[in-house]
């Protein structure tokens, strides 16, 4: 059976659907609608006379022929993609699309100061950034890379540090502290109104403290739990209570007098932000350039 140029053009579509087992997620990765993707692959199957996909309203699976095709072309198509990406080195202006899944605070305090310069230097590189704190499989969801705290990066990924270690602090508004007092030891937090923090894994975070050789983890009481730092900081500004957050995210609010540090001698240092990506994929040239620029500009030191 001879494949036409049209057939070859459909192979990346097939690979994306086979990898995600989903037309919608594959469509997001490829930048096409799920209906257009489904139509293209159905036409491909009709041209070659072999069914590659089992479709239901809830799932997409591979037939035996589809599994065989997927195993046969994954490595060659990956090598071809890598070869094309390497051509970027010979361009005056590198091009391509980079899809990133980024923690919300990393998007605000790490990427926002850098991306205007990146866009000016590399106008032909497109960035698609999803900012959320939910822990996902970035490769399965079609992203080239993610940005998270170093301690939360999956072990099978390559991680590149993008900042120095980050200080974690407790803050409260002057109005709240005037009415309720200022705690002097982490154990006193149990007598205060605190904002709970839900991690991207779904777990409730225990506030961690260090002073000299002492280390504590405190389960604070809270009638409100948030998974977004900006939302939490807005509540604290309105005298809600105390919040545990990163020092860079509240530095300006403290300098403006809107918030105050609490338990300063107990502040804890946490892992830096890291860019992470699969060890099994060629790193896009544009992603390398973004990592280099973040390290050059050092928005978080």
C-alpha positions as CSV (number, residue, x, y, z in Angstrom):
1,X,0.0,0.0,0.0
2,X,1.4,3.4,-1.0
3,X,0.8,6.4,1.1
4,X,0.1,9.7,-0.5
5,X,1.2,13.1,0.7
6,X,-2.2,13.6,2.2
7,X,-1.8,10.4,4.2
8,X,1.5,11.5,5.5
9,X,0.0,14.8,6.6
10,X,-2.7,12.9,8.6
11,X,-0.1,10.9,10.6
12,X,0.6,13.7,13.2
13,X,-3.2,13.9,13.7
14,X,-3.3,10.1,14.3
15,X,-0.4,10.3,16.7
16,X,-1.9,13.0,18.8
17,X,-5.3,11.2,19.1
18,X,-3.5,7.9,19.9
19,X,-1.4,9.6,22.6
20,X,-4.3,11.4,24.3
21,X,-7.1,8.9,23.6
22,X,-9.2,12.0,23.1
23,X,-10.1,14.1,20.1
24,X,-10.7,17.2,22.2
25,X,-7.3,17.0,24.0
26,X,-5.5,16.2,20.7
27,X,-7.3,19.1,19.1
28,X,-6.0,21.5,21.8
29,X,-2.4,20.3,21.2
30,X,-2.7,20.7,17.4
31,X,-4.8,23.8,17.4
32,X,-7.7,22.3,15.4
33,X,-11.3,21.5,16.4
34,X,-12.1,18.0,17.6
35,X,-14.7,17.7,14.9
36,X,-12.2,18.6,12.1
37,X,-9.7,16.1,13.6
38,X,-12.3,13.3,13.7
39,X,-13.3,14.0,10.1
40,X,-9.7,14.0,8.9
41,X,-8.9,10.7,10.6
42,X,-12.1,9.1,9.4
43,X,-11.2,10.2,5.8
44,X,-7.7,8.8,6.4
45,X,-9.1,5.4,7.4
46,X,-11.4,5.3,4.4
47,X,-8.5,6.1,2.0
48,X,-6.3,3.3,3.4
49,X,-9.2,0.9,3.9
50,X,-8.3,0.1,7.6
51,X,-10.0,1.1,10.8
52,X,-7.5,2.5,13.2
53,X,-9.7,3.9,16.0
54,X,-12.7,2.7,18.0
55,X,-15.0,5.6,18.7
56,X,-17.7,5.8,21.3
57,X,-19.4,8.9,22.8
58,X,-17.1,8.6,25.9
59,X,-13.8,7.2,24.7
60,X,-11.4,6.7,21.9
61,X,-9.3,3.5,21.7
62,X,-6.9,2.0,19.1
63,X,-7.7,-1.1,17.1
64,X,-5.0,-3.7,16.7
65,X,-4.1,-2.1,13.4
66,X,-4.0,1.3,15.1
67,X,-1.7,0.0,17.9
68,X,0.6,-1.4,15.3
69,X,0.8,1.8,13.3
70,X,1.3,3.9,16.5
71,X,4.2,1.7,17.6
72,X,5.7,1.8,14.2
73,X,5.7,5.5,13.6
74,X,6.1,7.1,17.0
75,X,9.9,7.1,16.9
76,X,10.4,8.1,13.3
77,X,7.9,10.9,13.6
78,X,9.6,12.1,16.7
79,X,12.9,12.1,15.0
80,X,11.5,14.0,12.1
81,X,10.0,16.6,14.4
82,X,13.3,16.9,16.2
83,X,15.1,17.4,12.9
84,X,12.7,20.1,11.8
85,X,13.0,21.9,15.2
86,X,16.8,21.9,14.9
87,X,16.5,23.9,11.7
88,X,15.5,26.8,14.0
89,X,19.1,27.2,14.8
90,X,19.8,28.4,11.3
91,X,17.0,31.0,11.3
92,X,17.5,34.6,12.0
93,X,14.3,34.5,14.1
94,X,13.3,31.1,15.7
95,X,9.7,30.1,15.3
96,X,7.2,27.5,16.6
97,X,4.5,27.1,19.3
98,X,5.3,26.4,22.9
99,X,2.5,25.2,25.2
100,X,3.1,25.7,29.0
101,X,1.2,24.7,32.1
102,X,2.2,27.1,34.8
103,X,1.3,27.7,38.5
104,X,-0.6,30.9,38.9
105,X,2.0,32.7,41.0
106,X,4.7,31.6,38.6
107,X,2.7,33.1,35.7
108,X,2.3,36.4,37.6
109,X,5.7,36.8,39.2
110,X,8.0,34.8,37.0
111,X,6.6,34.9,33.4
112,X,4.8,38.3,33.3
113,X,8.1,40.3,33.8
114,X,9.8,38.3,31.1
115,X,7.3,37.6,28.3
116,X,7.2,41.2,26.9
117,X,11.0,41.0,26.3
118,X,10.6,37.4,24.9
119,X,8.0,38.5,22.4
120,X,10.1,41.4,21.3
121,X,13.2,39.2,20.8
122,X,11.5,36.3,19.2
123,X,8.4,37.5,17.5
124,X,7.9,34.3,15.5
125,X,7.6,32.1,18.6
126,X,4.1,31.7,19.9
127,X,3.3,30.9,23.5
128,X,0.2,29.2,24.8
129,X,0.1,29.5,28.6
130,X,-2.4,27.7,30.9
131,X,-2.1,29.2,34.4
132,X,-3.6,27.0,37.1
133,X,-2.5,25.1,40.2
134,X,-3.9,21.8,39.4
135,X,-1.5,18.9,39.2
136,X,-1.7,17.4,35.8
137,X,0.3,15.1,33.5
138,X,1.7,17.9,31.2
139,X,2.7,15.5,28.5
140,X,-0.6,13.6,28.4
141,X,-2.4,17.0,28.2
142,X,-0.4,18.1,25.2
143,X,2.0,20.7,26.9
144,X,5.6,21.0,26.1
145,X,6.6,21.9,29.7
146,X,5.3,23.0,33.1
147,X,6.5,25.3,35.8
148,X,6.1,24.2,39.5
149,X,8.0,24.3,42.7
150,X,11.0,22.0,42.7
151,X,9.6,19.6,45.3
152,X,6.5,18.9,43.3
153,X,8.0,18.1,39.9
154,X,7.4,14.4,38.8
155,X,10.5,12.3,39.2
156,X,10.6,11.1,35.6
157,X,10.9,14.7,34.3
158,X,14.0,16.9,33.6
159,X,13.8,20.0,35.8
160,X,15.6,23.3,35.3
161,X,15.6,25.9,38.2
162,X,14.4,29.3,37.2
163,X,14.8,31.2,40.5
164,X,16.5,31.2,43.9
165,X,14.8,29.5,46.8
166,X,11.5,31.2,47.8
167,X,10.7,32.4,51.2
168,X,7.2,31.5,52.7
169,X,5.7,34.0,55.1
170,X,2.5,34.7,57.1
171,X,0.8,38.0,56.5
172,X,-2.2,39.8,57.9
173,X,-3.8,43.2,57.5
174,X,-3.1,46.0,60.1
175,X,-6.9,46.1,60.8
176,X,-7.1,42.3,61.6
177,X,-3.9,42.4,63.7
178,X,-5.1,45.4,65.7
179,X,-8.4,43.6,66.6
180,X,-7.0,40.1,67.2
181,X,-3.4,40.6,68.2
182,X,-0.2,39.3,66.6
183,X,0.9,35.7,67.2
184,X,4.5,35.3,68.3
185,X,4.7,31.5,67.9
186,X,3.3,29.2,65.2
187,X,1.3,27.3,67.9
188,X,-0.7,30.5,68.5
189,X,-2.1,30.3,65.0
190,X,-4.8,27.9,66.3
191,X,-6.4,30.9,68.0
192,X,-6.6,32.9,64.8
193,X,-8.7,33.0,61.7
194,X,-6.5,31.5,59.0
195,X,-7.0,30.9,55.3
196,X,-6.7,27.2,54.4
197,X,-4.6,26.3,51.3
198,X,-5.6,23.5,49.0
199,X,-2.7,22.2,46.9
200,X,-2.9,21.2,43.3
201,X,-3.0,17.6,44.5
202,X,-6.2,18.3,46.4
203,X,-4.6,18.1,49.8
204,X,-4.9,20.8,52.5
205,X,-1.4,22.3,53.1
206,X,0.1,22.4,56.6
207,X,1.9,25.7,57.2
208,X,5.7,25.0,57.6
209,X,8.0,27.0,59.8
210,X,11.7,27.1,60.5
211,X,13.8,28.9,63.2
212,X,17.3,27.7,63.7
213,X,17.2,24.0,64.3
214,X,13.4,24.0,64.9
215,X,11.0,23.0,62.2
216,X,7.2,22.9,62.6
217,X,4.2,22.0,60.5
218,X,0.9,23.5,61.7
219,X,-2.6,22.5,60.7
220,X,-4.3,25.8,61.0
221,X,-8.1,26.3,61.5
222,X,-9.9,27.9,58.7
223,X,-13.5,28.4,57.6
224,X,-12.4,29.3,54.1
225,X,-10.0,27.3,52.0
226,X,-8.6,28.6,48.7
227,X,-6.4,27.2,45.9
228,X,-5.5,30.6,44.4
229,X,-2.9,32.9,45.9
230,X,-4.3,36.1,44.4
231,X,-7.8,35.3,45.8
232,X,-6.3,34.6,49.2
233,X,-4.3,37.8,49.3
234,X,-7.4,39.8,48.4
235,X,-9.3,38.3,51.4
236,X,-6.4,39.1,53.7
237,X,-6.4,42.7,52.5
238,X,-10.0,42.9,53.6
239,X,-9.2,42.0,57.2
240,X,-10.3,38.4,56.9
241,X,-7.4,36.8,58.8
242,X,-3.9,35.4,58.3
243,X,-2.5,33.9,55.1
244,X,0.6,31.7,54.4
245,X,2.1,32.7,51.0
246,X,5.3,33.4,49.1
247,X,7.2,36.5,50.0
248,X,7.5,37.9,46.5
249,X,3.7,37.8,46.1
250,X,3.1,40.1,49.1
251,X,6.3,42.3,49.0
252,X,4.6,45.2,47.3
253,X,1.5,45.0,49.6
254,X,3.8,45.1,52.7
255,X,5.7,48.0,51.4
256,X,2.4,49.9,50.8
257,X,1.3,49.2,54.3
258,X,-1.7,47.1,53.3
259,X,-0.3,43.9,54.9
260,X,2.2,43.1,57.6
261,X,4.5,40.2,58.1
262,X,3.8,37.9,61.0
263,X,6.2,35.4,62.6
264,X,9.1,36.8,60.6
265,X,11.7,34.9,62.6
266,X,9.9,31.7,61.6
267,X,9.8,32.2,57.9
268,X,10.6,29.1,55.9
269,X,12.6,28.7,52.7
270,X,11.0,26.5,49.9
271,X,12.2,25.1,46.6
272,X,12.7,27.4,43.6
273,X,10.4,27.4,40.6
274,X,11.5,24.9,38.0
275,X,10.7,24.4,34.4
276,X,10.2,20.7,33.7
277,X,9.7,18.6,30.6
278,X,9.9,15.0,29.4
279,X,13.2,13.4,29.1
280,X,11.8,11.4,26.2
281,X,11.1,14.4,24.0
282,X,13.4,16.8,22.1
283,X,13.3,20.2,23.9
284,X,11.9,22.8,21.5
285,X,14.4,25.6,20.6
286,X,11.9,28.2,21.8
287,X,11.6,26.6,25.2
288,X,15.4,26.7,25.6
289,X,15.4,30.4,24.7
290,X,12.6,31.1,27.3
291,X,14.6,29.3,30.0
292,X,17.7,31.3,29.1
293,X,15.8,34.6,29.2
294,X,14.3,33.9,32.6
295,X,17.7,33.2,34.0
296,X,19.1,36.3,32.4
297,X,16.4,38.7,33.7
298,X,16.1,37.0,37.1
299,X,12.6,38.3,37.9
300,X,12.6,36.5,41.3
301,X,16.4,36.8,41.9
